[in-house]
Amino acid sequence: MNNIDVKVYFNFRSPYCYLASKTMWSIVDDFNVNILWRPVGGWDLRSPPERAKSKLPIARQDMSRFARRLGIPVIPPPTETEPTAAGAASLYAQEQGVLREYIVETMRIEWAEGQNIGEETVLREVANRINLDADLVITASKNPAYLNTLASNAAEAAADGAIGVPSFIIGEEIFWGQDRIDFVLEKLTELRAAKC
């Protein structure tokens, strides 16, 4: 079977991306796929601040239910947490061949430990945990080329019709939300069967 492209839109500030970071790896482990990594920063692909404030109590309840089901801790990060630097640094981690480790550890330190991933000391800790040079991770988090890639990814998401994170795109089909990963797996199974 030829590798199938799976485009992944991801914002490190999203609690639903935290949940996905615990469950999405079967896409990679069980199928021949090319992950097209599309991190975004800031408020991109998230509810605007005024809406986020009103939906926060419901989102927290929802996230707690899923976290209990998965058996994972949830300690929300400070509300002022800004995800752009973490998103930019993820592009460096991808180049270094440790994207998966970076995603898992960044989401853990943010959502299971309640730390602010917008702070350099926290990104340094992520780097140390996955054996990346912390100075290079901080440099990457400010790299204009990586920051431009985040903005380009947001524009690409709009063109693709993605309206939130995490979103997984296979061909013309969009699977929005961490609770759609089972449908992603079904689609990949269907494509694998069709190519046999």
C-alpha positions as CSV (number, residue, x, y, z in Angstrom):
1,M,0.0,0.0,0.0
2,N,1.3,3.4,-0.9
3,N,1.5,5.9,1.9
4,I,-1.6,8.0,2.4
5,D,-1.4,11.7,3.3
6,V,-3.1,12.8,6.5
7,K,-3.0,16.5,7.1
8,V,-3.1,17.4,10.8
9,Y,-4.1,20.9,11.9
10,F,-3.1,21.4,15.6
11,N,-3.0,24.3,18.1
12,F,-1.1,23.6,21.2
13,R,-3.5,25.7,23.3
14,S,-6.5,23.5,22.5
15,P,-7.6,21.1,25.2
16,Y,-9.0,18.9,22.5
17,C,-5.5,18.7,20.9
18,Y,-4.3,17.5,24.3
19,L,-6.8,14.7,24.2
20,A,-5.8,13.9,20.6
21,S,-2.1,13.8,21.6
22,K,-3.0,10.7,23.7
23,T,-5.0,8.9,21.0
24,M,-3.9,9.9,17.5
25,W,-0.8,7.8,17.3
26,S,-2.6,4.7,16.0
27,I,-2.9,6.6,12.8
28,V,0.9,6.5,12.5
29,D,1.5,3.1,14.2
30,D,-1.1,1.1,12.3
31,F,-1.1,2.6,8.8
32,N,1.3,3.7,6.2
33,V,0.7,7.4,6.3
34,N,2.5,10.6,5.7
35,I,1.6,13.1,8.4
36,L,1.4,16.5,6.9
37,W,2.0,18.5,10.1
38,R,0.2,21.9,10.1
39,P,0.5,23.6,13.5
40,V,-1.0,27.0,14.0
41,G,-0.5,29.6,16.7
42,G,-2.4,32.2,18.6
43,W,-6.2,32.0,18.3
44,D,-6.1,30.4,14.9
45,L,-8.6,27.6,14.5
46,R,-9.9,28.2,18.0
47,S,-13.0,30.0,19.3
48,P,-12.5,33.7,19.4
49,P,-11.8,35.1,22.9
50,E,-15.3,36.3,23.6
51,R,-16.8,33.0,22.7
52,A,-14.1,31.0,24.4
53,K,-14.9,32.8,27.7
54,S,-18.6,31.8,27.5
55,K,-18.0,28.2,26.5
56,L,-15.2,27.6,29.0
57,P,-17.3,25.9,31.7
58,I,-18.9,23.5,29.2
59,A,-15.6,22.8,27.5
60,R,-14.0,22.0,30.9
61,Q,-16.8,19.6,31.8
62,D,-16.5,18.0,28.3
63,M,-12.7,17.7,28.6
64,S,-12.9,16.2,32.1
65,R,-15.3,13.5,30.8
66,F,-12.9,12.5,28.0
67,A,-9.9,12.7,30.3
68,R,-11.6,10.4,32.8
69,R,-12.3,7.9,30.0
70,L,-8.7,8.0,28.9
71,G,-7.4,7.9,32.5
72,I,-5.3,11.0,32.1
73,P,-4.9,14.0,34.4
74,V,-6.1,17.5,33.6
75,I,-4.7,20.6,35.2
76,P,-5.5,23.5,32.8
77,P,-2.7,25.9,32.1
78,P,-3.0,29.6,33.0
79,T,-5.6,31.4,30.8
80,E,-2.9,33.8,29.4
81,T,-1.0,30.8,27.9
82,E,0.1,31.7,24.3
83,P,0.8,28.7,22.1
84,T,2.6,30.3,19.1
85,A,6.2,29.7,20.4
86,A,5.4,26.0,21.0
87,G,3.9,25.7,17.6
88,A,7.0,27.2,15.9
89,A,9.3,25.0,18.0
90,S,7.3,22.0,16.8
91,L,8.5,22.6,13.3
92,Y,12.1,22.3,14.6
93,A,11.2,19.2,16.5
94,Q,9.8,17.7,13.3
95,E,13.1,18.5,11.4
96,Q,15.0,16.7,14.2
97,G,12.8,13.6,14.0
98,V,11.2,14.0,17.4
99,L,7.8,15.5,16.5
100,R,5.8,12.9,18.3
101,E,7.8,13.1,21.5
102,Y,7.6,16.9,21.3
103,I,3.8,16.9,20.9
104,V,3.3,14.4,23.7
105,E,5.6,16.2,26.1
106,T,4.4,19.7,25.3
107,M,0.8,18.8,25.8
108,R,1.6,16.9,29.0
109,I,3.5,19.8,30.5
110,E,0.7,22.2,29.6
111,W,-2.5,20.2,30.3
112,A,-1.4,17.5,32.8
113,E,0.9,19.8,34.8
114,G,-0.8,23.1,34.2
115,Q,2.3,25.0,33.0
116,N,2.4,27.9,30.6
117,I,4.0,26.8,27.3
118,G,4.4,30.4,26.3
119,E,7.2,30.7,28.8
120,E,10.8,30.0,27.7
121,T,11.5,28.1,30.9
122,V,8.7,25.7,30.2
123,L,9.8,25.1,26.6
124,R,13.3,24.5,27.8
125,E,11.9,21.8,30.2
126,V,10.1,20.2,27.2
127,A,13.4,20.2,25.3
128,N,15.3,18.6,28.2
129,R,12.7,15.9,28.6
130,I,13.0,14.8,25.0
131,N,16.8,15.4,24.7
132,L,16.7,18.4,22.3
133,D,19.1,21.3,22.7
134,A,17.0,23.8,24.8
135,D,18.8,26.8,23.3
136,L,18.0,25.6,19.8
137,V,14.3,25.0,20.7
138,I,14.1,28.6,22.1
139,T,15.7,30.0,18.9
140,A,13.3,27.9,16.8
141,S,10.3,29.3,18.8
142,K,11.2,32.8,17.6
143,N,12.4,31.9,14.1
144,P,10.6,34.2,11.6
145,A,10.4,31.4,9.0
146,Y,8.7,29.0,11.4
147,L,6.3,31.8,12.6
148,N,5.5,32.5,8.9
149,T,4.7,28.8,8.4
150,L,2.2,28.9,11.3
151,A,0.4,31.8,9.6
152,S,0.6,30.0,6.2
153,N,-0.9,27.0,7.9
154,A,-3.8,29.0,9.2
155,A,-4.5,30.3,5.7
156,E,-4.2,26.8,4.3
157,A,-6.7,25.6,6.9
158,A,-9.2,28.2,5.8
159,A,-8.7,27.2,2.1
160,D,-9.1,23.5,3.1
161,G,-12.3,24.3,5.0
162,A,-10.9,23.3,8.4
163,I,-12.8,25.2,11.2
164,G,-11.2,23.9,14.3
165,V,-8.5,21.8,15.9
166,P,-7.6,19.1,15.9
167,S,-8.5,18.5,12.3
168,F,-7.4,15.6,10.2
169,I,-7.8,15.7,6.4
170,I,-7.6,12.7,4.1
171,G,-8.2,13.7,0.5
172,E,-11.3,15.8,0.5
173,E,-12.7,14.6,3.8
174,I,-12.3,16.6,7.0
175,F,-12.4,14.9,10.4
176,W,-12.8,17.7,13.0
177,G,-12.2,16.9,16.7
178,Q,-10.3,14.4,18.8
179,D,-13.5,12.4,19.0
180,R,-13.3,11.8,15.2
181,I,-10.1,9.8,15.3
182,D,-12.1,6.5,15.1
183,F,-13.5,7.8,11.8
184,V,-10.0,8.6,10.6
185,L,-9.0,5.0,11.4
186,E,-12.1,3.7,9.6
187,K,-11.3,5.8,6.5
188,L,-7.7,4.6,6.5
189,T,-8.9,1.0,6.8
190,E,-11.2,1.5,3.9
191,L,-8.5,3.0,1.8
192,R,-6.1,0.2,2.7
193,A,-8.8,-2.4,1.8
194,A,-9.5,-0.6,-1.5
195,K,-5.8,-0.7,-2.5
196,C,-5.2,-4.4,-1.8
